[in-house]
């Protein structure tokens, strides 16, 4: 071979080197070899030819570019077509991928929302994949169920009214369980009876107030006996087993498929049962799943019922305790009778009138359920501080009365003086004939003593204003003397003995004044009876706790109470506030101390204990002030005065309004609403209810627009 052909030589060399590296012998059978020569890729082959013993080699080499020229062209063309098709298909791929992925993305977003407790409903998106579509529907149903479960939980905490709460929970339960209707029966205090508490049918709440209780002895209850054993049952409601309480509503829809689930406390006591019903029958599998769901829902209902019943029992206990305290105060002072019970009645009557009126100064006045409860509690406790006031002060019907009326002691002194005068007369005339003039003088002295005693007795009543002349006569009578021959320290208590020790003892016999203000009559205010400085009360505190001086008490110008007695009685309102502020009232009843403690305030700021003005007093406080005054004026059980005629009471209140003591607008409402008349019919004796023309009273306070004019 011509070795001058480098390409062919390169082919031979390539083959030879390949054989050497693989330890093989040459076997040229035309296999193609790829090699590189002159900077190009070549394909070559060597074929051995044996011709009659002569060996030849056919060496063929062809440029690779020549052999692959068409293939490259096809490759480039195919690549271009593939690229064009790819570009054209991208929008379609994007569109269909979005159609497939969007529902999945929405499902993921829904799952994220559920994990964050967000249950807002969004427009559903249909998926081309049936399984994804079904998953989306299940997710929506789960979201709705969870939302309603949370709604039920919120209702448990937000709704305070038990019956509204039960109705709301039943509404949520029927919706979650996809039931057409349902009713809640709660166990009655009367054993074997259940009371309808909430009823719902076809999306409407049905009133249950007029429904009678359900007895387990009724024939229709036979089907539901397993419920009493704590078992959940399902069946068909028909004419034979439908409760009579439901017949009027459900008779046209019978038969109905029902589920009855017992409601139990945490210690497995039966609270009642929930009865749900539908006008169609589910397949067995769906019914089982629905029963499981209802059982779960009844757990929430049972917790709510048990909690509310416990709260209601605690409220009932609190109210009973409050009324017990008020009753004890009234019983402690029989003379104030039912004051603590009657004032709440008048106050709440006035509050209802203010709530119901839709025009005037009280058009916007309203009370929430909690505020009604707050007002009720404050009314019943408005005089709870009186439990600390001594009875001899509260019931002091005469000026000299303490635990007993000291007028008896004064009377005995008069008797002693009379006897001493008679004895003195007899001694002087024991050996001589009695002079008629002396007898007449003695008789005159005795008559004067009788007259002086009856004057003192009349002053002791405290029914009239004491003039200066009357007080001067008391002091003159106090100058009479009687002889004490016995030690007045004998048989007395240690505290009184210490008070008597303030003045030196006088040898017996001793001349005692008929009436006296002694040092022993003074009872000083010790530290335990002093008002703490941190109480911001404005009522002046007298330096003495009591002053039992006889002249001092008989000289009271109006009524029967001294300054110290009056403070001790007025102190009850401060004690009321102090006592109530110590109680841990819930936030909804935080105003009880201020409402209960404000009924002795005046519109002009001259009341007590804080000297509040009209603007500083809430409407309920001003209402109770009117109720307290009206009850006190008309009460027939006061020891110091008879109850006023109805007309007298209203005219006194009219003067108190004009003196800026009572609220003018509330007094007008009190008159126009007829509360005064309604209360009088219920509580006053017939002889105390006289004719009253309220138009005249209203004119006297400058009010012309009479909504209701009424005379008794």
C-alpha positions in Angstrom: 0.0 0.0 0.0 1.1 3.5 -0.7 2.4 4.7 2.6 2.1 8.2 1.2 -1.6 8.2 1.9 -1.6 9.4 5.5 -5.3 8.9 6.1 -5.1 5.2 5.3 -1.9 4.8 7.2 -3.6 6.4 10.2 -6.4 3.8 9.9 -3.8 0.9 9.8 -1.9 2.3 12.7 -5.2 2.8 14.7 -6.1 -0.8 14.1 -2.7 -2.1 15.0 -2.5 -0.2 18.3 -6.0 -1.4 19.2 -4.9 -5.0 18.7 -1.8 -4.6 20.8 -3.6 -3.0 23.7 -6.2 -5.8 23.7 -3.7 -8.7 23.1 -5.7 -9.9 20.1 -4.7 -11.1 16.7 -5.8 -9.3 13.6 -9.1 -10.4 12.3 -10.2 -8.0 9.7 -13.7 -8.8 8.7 -14.8 -5.3 7.7 -15.7 -3.9 11.2 -15.9 -0.1 11.1 -13.4 1.9 13.0 -13.7 5.6 13.9 -10.5 7.6 14.0 -9.1 11.1 13.6 -6.7 12.2 10.9 -5.9 15.6 9.5 -8.1 17.2 12.0 -11.2 15.4 11.0 -13.2 12.4 12.1 -13.1 9.4 9.7 -14.9 6.1 9.5 -12.8 3.3 8.1 -12.7 -0.4 7.7 -10.0 -3.0 6.7 -11.1 -6.2 4.9 -8.7 -9.1 4.4 -8.8 -10.7 1.0 -7.4 -14.2 0.3 -7.1 -14.8 -3.4 -5.5 -18.2 -4.2 -3.0 -17.9 -1.4 -2.3 -14.3 -2.1 -3.3 -12.1 0.8 -4.6 -8.6 0.2 -6.1 -5.9 2.5 -8.8 -3.6 1.3 -8.5 -0.4 3.3 -11.4 2.0 3.0 -11.7 5.5 4.7 -14.6 7.9 4.4 -14.9 11.4 6.1 -17.5 11.3 8.9 -19.0 14.5 7.7 -19.8 13.0 4.5 -21.6 10.0 6.0 -23.6 12.1 8.6 -24.5 15.0 6.4 -28.2 13.9 5.9 -28.5 12.7 9.5 -27.5 16.1 10.8 -29.9 17.8 8.5 -32.7 15.5 9.7 -31.7 16.0 13.3 -31.7 19.8 13.0 -35.0 19.7 11.3 -36.6 17.4 13.9 -35.2 19.6 16.7 -36.8 22.7 15.2 -40.2 21.0 14.8 -40.0 19.6 18.4 -39.2 23.1 19.7 -42.1 24.7 17.8 -44.5 22.0 19.0 -43.2 22.5 22.6 -43.7 26.2 22.4 -47.2 25.8 21.0 -48.1 23.2 23.7 -46.9 25.3 26.7 -50.1 27.4 27.1 -52.2 24.3 26.9 -50.0 22.5 29.5 -50.1 25.6 31.8 -53.9 25.8 31.4 -54.6 22.2 32.2 -52.0 22.1 35.0 -53.7 25.0 36.6 -57.1 23.4 36.2 -55.7 20.3 38.0 -53.6 22.1 40.6 -56.0 25.0 41.6 -58.4 22.8 43.5 -55.4 21.2 45.2 -54.0 24.6 46.1 -57.4 25.5 47.4 -57.5 22.4 49.5 -54.1 23.2 50.9 -55.3 26.8 51.7 -58.4 25.4 53.3 -56.4 23.1 55.4 -54.1 26.0 56.5 -57.2 28.1 57.3 -58.7 25.3 59.4 -55.4 24.9 61.3 -55.6 28.7 62.0 -59.3 28.3 63.0 -60.5 30.5 60.0 -63.7 29.1 58.6 -64.7 31.8 56.0 -66.7 30.3 53.2 -65.2 30.7 49.7 -66.6 30.0 46.3 -66.1 26.3 45.5 -64.0 25.4 42.5 -64.8 22.3 40.5 -62.1 19.8 39.7 -61.8 17.6 36.7 -60.6 14.8 39.0 -63.6 13.3 40.7 -61.6 12.2 43.8 -60.3 15.8 44.3 -63.8 17.1 43.9 -65.1 14.7 46.6 -62.2 15.7 48.9 -63.1 19.3 48.5 -66.7 18.7 49.4 -65.6 16.7 52.5 -63.2 19.5 53.4 -66.0 22.1 53.1 -68.3 19.9 55.3 -65.6 19.5 57.9 -65.0 23.3 57.9 -68.7 23.9 58.4 -68.9 21.4 61.2 -65.9 22.8 63.0 -67.2 26.3 62.6 -70.5 25.3 64.2 -68.7 23.4 67.0 -66.8 26.6 67.7 -70.0 28.6 67.5 -71.5 26.2 70.1 -68.5 26.8 72.3 -68.8 30.6 71.9 -72.5 30.4 72.7 -71.6 28.5 75.9 -69.5 31.5 77.1 -71.4 34.4 75.5 -75.0 33.6 76.3 -76.0 34.0 79.9 -79.7 33.2 79.6 -80.1 29.5 80.1 -83.1 29.0 77.9 -81.8 31.1 75.0 -78.5 29.1 75.3 -80.4 25.8 75.1 -82.3 27.0 72.0 -79.2 28.2 70.3 -77.3 25.0 71.0 -80.2 22.9 69.7 -80.3 25.0 66.5 -76.6 24.4 66.0 -76.9 20.7 66.8 -79.8 20.1 64.3 -77.9 21.9 61.6 -74.6 20.1 62.2 -76.4 16.7 62.3 -78.5 17.7 59.3 -81.7 16.9 61.2 -85.1 18.6 60.5 -86.0 19.1 64.1 -85.2 18.3 67.7 -86.3 18.9 71.3 -84.4 18.9 74.6 -86.0 17.4 77.7 -84.4 18.1 81.0 -84.9 16.1 84.2 -87.4 17.8 86.5 -87.0 18.1 90.3 -90.0 16.0 90.4 -88.6 12.5 89.9 -89.7 10.7 86.8 -90.6 13.9 84.9 -88.8 15.8 82.1 -89.4 19.4 81.2 -89.3 20.6 77.5 -86.5 23.2 77.4 -85.9 23.9 73.7 -87.8 22.8 70.6 -86.9 23.4 66.9 -88.7 22.2 63.7 -88.1 23.1 60.1 -85.6 25.8 60.9 -87.9 27.6 63.4 -87.7 27.8 67.2 -90.9 26.6 68.8 -92.0 28.1 72.2 -92.0 25.5 75.0 -93.3 27.7 77.9 -96.8 26.3 77.6 -95.7 22.7 77.1 -96.4 20.3 80.0 -93.8 18.1 81.5 -93.2 14.5 80.2 -93.8 11.6 82.6 -91.9 8.3 82.2 -95.2 6.5 83.1 -96.9 7.7 79.9 -97.5 4.9 77.3 -95.6 6.9 74.6 -92.4 6.8 76.7 -92.1 3.0 76.6 -90.0 3.2 73.4 -87.6 5.5 75.1 -87.1 3.6 78.3 -83.4 2.7 77.3 -82.6 6.4 77.5 -83.1 6.3 81.2 -80.3 3.7 81.4 -78.0 5.9 79.5 -78.4 4.3 76.1 -78.6 6.0 72.7 -81.5 4.6 70.6 -82.7 5.2 67.0 -86.1 4.2 65.6 -89.3 5.4 64.0 -91.6 8.0 65.6 -95.2 7.2 64.8 -98.7 7.7 66.1 -98.2 5.1 68.8 -95.0 6.5 70.4 -95.1 10.2 69.7 -95.2 12.4 72.8 -98.4 14.4 73.3 -96.2 17.5 73.6 -95.2 17.1 70.0 -98.4 15.9 68.4 -99.6 19.3 67.3 -96.4 20.0 65.4 -95.3 16.6 64.1 -98.5 14.7 63.4 -98.7 15.7 59.7 -95.2 14.5 59.1 -95.3 11.1 60.7 -93.6 8.7 60.5 -90.3 10.2 61.3 -86.9 8.7 61.9 -85.5 9.7 65.4 -82.3 9.5 67.4 -82.6 9.8 71.2 -79.4 10.5 73.1 -79.2 10.7 76.9 -77.5 13.8 78.5 -75.4 13.0 81.5 -73.3 14.8 84.0 -69.6 14.1 84.5 -70.5 11.6 87.2 -73.0 9.8 84.9 -76.2 11.3 86.4 -79.0 11.7 83.9 -79.6 15.4 83.0 -82.2 14.7 80.4 -82.2 13.6 76.8 -82.0 15.1 73.2 -84.5 13.8 70.7 -83.7 14.5 67.0 -85.9 13.5 64.0 -85.9 13.5 60.2 -88.7 12.8 57.7 -86.6 10.2 55.9 -84.6 7.1 56.7 -80.9 6.9 56.1 -79.0 3.8 55.2 -77.6 1.9 58.0 -74.0 3.1 57.6 -74.9 6.8 57.4 -77.3 6.4 60.4 -74.5 4.9 62.5 -72.1 7.8 61.6 -74.9 10.3 62.4 -75.5 8.7 65.8 -71.8 9.0 66.5 -71.9 12.7 65.5 -75.0 13.4 67.7 -73.3 11.6 70.6 -70.3 14.0 70.3 -72.6 17.0 70.1 -74.6 15.9 73.1 -71.4 16.0 75.1 -71.3 19.8 74.6 -74.9 20.1 75.4 -74.5 18.1 78.6 -71.6 20.2 79.7 -73.6 23.4 79.1 -76.6 22.1 80.9 -74.7 20.9 83.9 -72.7 24.2 84.0 -75.8 26.4 83.7 -77.6 24.4 86.3 -74.7 24.7 88.7 -74.5 28.5 88.0 -78.3 28.8 88.4 -78.2 26.9 91.7 -75.4 29.2 92.9 -77.4 32.2 91.9 -80.5 30.8 93.6 -78.3 30.2 96.7 -76.9 33.8 96.5 -80.4 35.3 96.1 -81.8 33.2 98.9 -78.9 34.3 101.1 -79.5 37.9 100.1 -83.2 37.6 101.0 -82.3 35.8 104.2 -80.1 38.8 105.3 -82.9 41.3 104.3 -85.4 39.1 106.2 -83.1 38.9 109.2 -82.8 42.7 109.3 -86.6 43.1 109.1 -87.0 40.5 111.7 -84.3 42.1 113.9 -86.4 45.3 113.9 -90.1 44.2 113.9 -91.0 47.9 113.5 -89.4 48.2 110.1 -91.5 45.2 109.0 -90.9 44.3 105.4 -89.0 47.5 104.4 -86.1 45.6 102.9 -88.6 43.5 100.8 -90.9 46.4 99.7 -88.2 48.8 98.5 -87.0 46.4 95.8 -90.5 46.0 94.6 -91.1 49.7 94.2 -87.6 50.3 92.6 -88.1 47.6 90.0 -91.6 48.9 89.2 -90.1 52.3 88.5 -87.2 50.7 86.5 -89.6 48.8 84.3 -91.6 52.0 83.7 -88.5 53.8 82.7 -87.4 51.0 80.3 -90.9 50.8 78.7 -91.3 54.5 78.1 -90.2 55.5 74.5 -90.0 59.3 74.9 -88.9 61.9 77.3 -85.8 61.9 79.5 -85.8 58.1 79.8 -86.3 57.2 76.1 -82.8 55.8 75.9 -82.8 54.2 79.3 -82.5 50.4 79.3 -81.2 47.6 81.5 -79.5 44.5 80.3 -80.1 41.2 82.0 -77.0 41.6 84.1 -78.0 45.1 85.1 -81.4 43.9 86.2 -79.7 41.3 88.4 -77.4 44.0 89.7 -80.3 46.2 90.6 -82.2 43.3 92.2 -79.2 42.5 94.4 -78.6 46.2 95.3 -82.2 46.7 96.3 -82.3 43.7 98.6 -79.0 44.7 100.2 -79.7 48.4 100.4 -80.0 48.3 104.2 -77.8 45.4 105.0 -75.7 47.7 107.2 -78.6 47.9 109.6 -77.5 44.6 110.9 -74.7 46.5 112.8 -77.1 49.1 114.2 -78.3 48.5 117.8 -82.0 47.7 118.1 -82.5 50.3 120.9 -81.4 53.0 118.4 -83.3 51.7 115.3 -86.4 51.1 117.4 -86.1 54.2 119.6 -89.7 55.2 119.8 -89.4 57.7 122.7 -86.7 60.0 123.7 -85.7 58.2 126.9 -85.9 54.7 125.4 -82.8 52.5 125.6 -83.2 48.7 126.0 -86.3 49.8 128.0 -88.2 53.1 128.2 -86.7 55.2 131.1 -89.9 57.1 131.4 -90.9 54.3 133.9 -87.9 55.2 136.0 -88.8 58.9 135.8 -92.4 58.1 136.8 -91.1 56.2 139.9 -89.0 59.2 140.9 -92.1 61.4 140.7 -93.9 58.8 142.8 -91.0 58.9 145.3 -91.1 62.7 145.4 -94.9 62.6 146.0 -94.5 60.1 148.8 -91.7 62.2 150.4 -93.9 65.3 150.3 -96.7 63.3 151.9 -94.4 61.8 154.5 -92.9 65.2 155.2 -96.4 66.7 155.6 -97.5 63.9 158.0 -94.4 64.3 160.0 -94.9 68.0 160.4 -98.6 67.5 161.4 -98.3 64.3 163.4 -98.9 66.0 166.8 -101.2 68.8 165.7 -104.5 69.1 163.9 -104.0 69.2 160.1 -104.3 72.7 158.8 -106.7 72.9 155.8 -104.5 75.4 154.1 -101.5 73.0 154.4 -103.6 70.2 153.0 -104.6 72.3 150.1 -101.0 73.3 149.5 -100.0 69.6 149.6 -102.7 68.7 147.2 -101.6 71.6 144.9 -98.0 70.3 145.0 -99.1 66.8 144.2 -101.3 68.0 141.3 -98.3 70.0 140.0 -96.1 67.0 140.2 -98.7 65.0 138.3 -98.9 67.7 135.7 -95.2 67.9 135.4 -94.9 64.2 135.0 -97.5 64.2 132.2 -95.7 67.0 130.6 -92.4 65.0 130.7 -94.3 61.9 129.4 -95.7 64.0 126.5 -92.2 65.4 125.7 -90.9 61.8 125.7 -93.2 60.9 122.8 -91.4 63.3 120.5 -94.4 63.9 118.3 -94.2 67.7 118.2 -91.5 70.3 117.8 -90.0 71.4 121.1 -90.1 75.1 121.8 -87.7 77.0 124.0 -90.3 77.4 126.7 -90.8 73.6 126.8 -87.1 73.0 127.1 -86.9 75.6 129.9 -89.8 73.8 131.7 -87.9 70.5 131.4 -84.8 72.2 133.0 -87.0 73.6 135.8 -88.6 70.2 136.5 -85.1 68.7 136.6 -84.5 70.9 139.7 -86.8 68.7 141.8 -85.0 66.4 144.2 -85.7 63.0 145.6 -83.8 61.1 148.3 -81.7 58.0 147.4 -80.8 55.9 150.4 -79.3 52.9 148.5 -75.9 52.6 146.8 -76.5 52.9 143.0 -73.3 50.9 142.3 -74.7 47.7 143.7 -75.6 45.0 141.2 -74.5 46.9 138.0 -72.2 45.8 135.2 -68.5 46.6 135.2 -68.8 49.0 132.2 -71.5 51.0 134.0 -69.5 50.9 137.2 -66.5 52.4 135.4 -68.7 55.2 134.0 -70.0 56.0 137.5 -66.5 56.2 138.8 -66.0 59.4 136.7 -67.5 61.4 139.6 -66.9 60.9 143.3 -69.4 58.9 145.3 -71.7 60.9 147.7 -72.4 59.6 151.2 -75.9 58.2 151.7 -78.6 59.3 151.9 -78.2 61.7 148.9 -80.5 64.2 147.2 -80.8 63.3 143.5 -82.2 65.5 140.8 -85.4 64.3 139.3 -83.8 64.7 135.8 -80.1 64.9 135.2 -77.3 64.8 132.6 -74.6 62.9 134.5 -71.1 62.0 133.5 -72.1 58.4 133.5 -74.6 59.1 130.7 -71.7 60.0 128.4 -70.3 57.1 126.3 -67.2 58.2 124.4 -66.3 57.0 120.9 -63.4 54.7 121.3 -61.0 53.8 118.5 -62.9 50.7 117.3 -66.0 52.9 116.8 -64.2 55.7 115.0 -64.5 55.8 111.2 -61.3 54.9 109.3 -59.8 57.9 107.5 -59.5 56.0 104.2 -63.3 55.9 103.8 -64.2 59.1 101.9 -67.5 59.6 103.7 -68.7 63.2 104.1 -71.2 62.6 106.9 -69.8 64.4 110.1 -69.0 62.0 112.9 -70.1 63.2 116.4 -67.4 63.0 119.1 -69.6 60.9 121.4 -70.9 57.4 120.7 -74.0 58.0 122.8 -75.3 60.7 125.2 -77.9 59.2 127.4 -78.4 62.3 129.5 -82.1 62.6 130.5 -82.4 66.4 130.1 -80.4 66.1 126.8 -82.7 63.5 125.4 -85.9 65.1 126.5 -84.8 68.4 125.0 -84.6 66.9 121.5 -86.5 69.4 119.4 -87.9 67.1 116.7 -88.4 63.3 116.9 -86.8 61.0 119.4 -83.2 60.8 118.2 -80.2 62.7 119.5 -77.4 63.7 117.2 -75.5 60.6 118.2 -78.6 58.4 117.6 -79.2 59.9 114.2 -75.6 59.3 113.2 -75.7 55.7 114.5 -78.8 55.1 112.3 -77.3 57.0 109.3 -74.1 55.0 109.8 -76.0 51.9 108.5 -75.6 53.2 104.9 -71.8 53.5 105.4 -71.7 50.0 106.9 -73.7 48.9 103.9 -71.1 50.3 101.5 -68.2 48.9 103.5 -69.7 45.5 103.8 -70.7 45.3 100.1 -67.3 46.5 98.9 -65.7 43.6 100.7 -67.7 41.1 98.7 -66.0 39.8 95.5 -68.9 40.7 93.2 -68.4 39.7 89.5 -67.7 42.5 87.0 -71.4 42.4 85.9 -72.4 43.4 89.5 -69.6 45.8 90.3 -72.1 48.7 90.9 -74.0 47.0 93.6 -72.3 48.9 96.5 -72.8 52.3 94.8 -76.5 51.6 94.0 -77.3 50.1 97.4 -75.4 52.9 99.2 -76.8 55.9 97.4 -80.5 56.0 98.4 -79.9 58.6 101.1 -78.2 61.1 98.7 -80.0 64.2 97.6 -80.1 65.9 94.2 -78.7 69.1 95.8 -75.7 67.3 97.3 -76.9 67.6 100.9 -77.4 63.9 101.4 -75.1 61.3 102.9 -72.7 59.6 103.0 -70.9 61.1 100.0 -73.0 64.2 99.5 -73.4 63.3 95.8 -75.2 65.7 93.4 -77.8 64.8 90.8 -75.1 64.4 88.0 -73.0 62.1 90.2 -75.9 59.7 90.8 -77.0 57.0 88.4 -80.6 56.6 87.5 -81.0 53.4 89.5 -79.7 55.2 92.6 -82.2 58.0 92.2 -85.0 55.4 91.6 -84.1 53.7 94.9 -84.2 57.1 96.7 -87.8 57.6 95.6 -88.7 54.0 96.5 -87.2 54.3 100.0 -89.0 57.5 100.8 -92.4 56.4 99.5 -92.2 53.1 101.4 -91.1 54.8 104.7 -93.9 57.4 104.4 -96.7 54.8 103.8 -95.4 52.0 106.1 -97.8 51.1 108.8 -95.3 49.3 111.0 -93.2 52.2 112.3 -93.2 52.5 116.2 -92.8 56.3 116.2 -95.5 57.3 113.7 -98.5 55.8 111.8 -98.4 55.4 108.1 -99.4 58.5 106.1 -102.4 58.8 103.9 -101.6 58.2 100.3 -102.3 61.9 99.5 -100.1 63.0 102.4 -97.2 60.8 101.3 -97.3 62.1 97.7 -97.5 65.7 98.9 -94.6 65.3 101.2 -92.7 63.8 98.3 -93.8 66.8 96.2 -92.2 69.1 98.7 -89.0 67.0 98.7 -88.9 67.3 94.9 -89.3 71.1 95.1 -86.6 71.2 97.8 -84.3 69.3 95.3 -84.2 66.3 97.5 -85.7 63.8 95.0 -85.4 63.5 91.3 -88.1 65.6 89.6 -88.3 63.5 86.3 -88.4 60.2 88.1 -91.1 61.5 90.4 -93.2 62.5 87.4 -92.7 59.0 85.9 -93.6 57.6 89.3 -96.9 59.5 89.2 -97.8 59.1 85.5 -97.1 55.4 85.4 -99.5 54.7 88.3 -96.8 52.9 90.4 -98.0 54.8 93.5 -101.6 53.5 93.0 -100.6 49.9 92.1 -98.3 49.7 95.2 -101.0 51.2 97.4 -103.6 48.7 96.3 -101.2 45.8 97.1 -99.7 47.0 100.4 -101.7 49.8 102.1 -104.7 49.5 104.2 -108.0 50.6 102.7 -108.3 53.5 105.1 -105.0 54.9 104.0 -105.9 55.0 100.3 -107.7 58.3 99.8 -108.5 60.2 96.6 -105.5 61.7 94.8 -105.5 63.9 91.8 -102.0 63.6 90.4 -102.7 66.4 87.8 -102.7 68.9 90.7 -99.4 67.5 92.0 -97.9 67.5 88.6 -98.9 71.1 88.1 -97.2 72.1 91.3 -93.9 70.8 90.0 -94.5 72.6 86.6 -95.3 69.5 84.5 -98.3 69.7 82.1 -97.8 66.8 79.7 -99.7 64.1 81.6 -99.5 60.7 80.1 -101.7 59.0 82.6 -103.9 60.9 85.2 -105.2 58.5 87.8 -106.9 58.9 91.1 -107.2 56.3 93.8 
